Amino acid sequence: MSVDGLLPVSSSSEINKLMIFERRIMRKIFGPTRTDDGYWRIKTNQEINEILKVQNIIGLIKKQN
């Protein structure tokens, strides 16, 4: 195991699964977006990335190793 109990991520399928999980959690934290016509919708991947300023879990893990 690496620092802070995080396992090193190597395969692209593991990276993809972590990214999906992270976006799911961020959608819960930041909540839905209200459209101009009054409907609510979930945030897109692009909106989530803009909020996070492209600092994601994969970058954090790679920085620690």
N, C-alpha and C positions, 0 to 999 in steps of 0.2 A: 504494500500500500504506500501511497505517496503522502505528502504533507496534508494535514487536516482530514485524513481518512478518505480522500478522493482517489479513485482509481485512475490511472492513466488511460486516456481514450485513444484508441488506435484505428479501429476500422471505421469506414465511412457509414456503415449501418448504425454503429453505436453513436456516432456524432449526430446523425440524422434523428435518432430516437431522443437524444438529449435536447436537441433544438426544438423538437415538437413538444416535449414535456415542458420546456422553459416557456414557450409561447402560450401554452395552455394555462400555466400558472399566472403569467403576466396578464392574460385576458381577464382572469378572475380578479386580479388586484386592481387593474385600471378600469374595469367595467365596460359597458357598451357605449356606443356613440349614437347620438341622436341625429338623424338626417334632417335636411331642410323641410321635408314634408311631414315631420313629426314622428316618424317611425324609428324604432331602436334597432341597431344591428351590432354584431360583434366587430371588434377591430380587426383589420387585415394584418397580414404578416408585415407589410411595409409600415403600417402605422405603429405596430409594436416595436419594430427596429428603430424608427425615428424617435420614439420615446426613450428607448434604451441607449440611444447614441451608439449603436452597434457594439456595445459592451455586453457580451453574452457569456454563458457558462463555459463554452469551449475555449474562448480566449482567456478566461480566468484560469482554467486548468492548465493550459499550455504555458501561461506566464509563470505558474508556480513550479513547473518541472524544469 
